[in-house]
């Protein structure tokens, strides 16, 4: 091969690597924006997120609503996906991204997680709505329910 062809191949290879790097940076920045902004809930497709992505989204949205010391629990949690504090109250939060209504088992999980995580109150957050049984159980256990409409309000209010 001539020196000109080797040099051309070198430049083409370098350009390909640079392009790959640029695409990778764009992908990473888009994911960071998704998890950190929390502002454009109505523009995000929550139904396309998996459960872990939705948990991270909620964990990043909670501080905009006055919650502090927000932390995700371990992958194999004891009923609470997130623990956060607001106005001296420690909340055990169960997060459910569902395509249908969320049932009473989500409330049971959140309430069961209060003791292991030393929480004062339970909360269940979903992108959808709750069944009547979930609402009844939540009311009798002082568990706050945040449905998709309220979640959109949270996202739009900051």
Secondary structure, 3 states (H helix, E strand, C coil): CCHHHHHHHHHHHHHHHHHHHHHHHHHHHHHHHHHHHCCCHHHCCHHHCCHHHHHHHHHHHHHHHCCEEEEECCCCCCCCCEEEEECCEEEEEEEECCCCCECHHHHHHHHHHHHHCCCCEEEEEECCCECHHHHHHHHHCCCEEECHHHHHHHHHCC
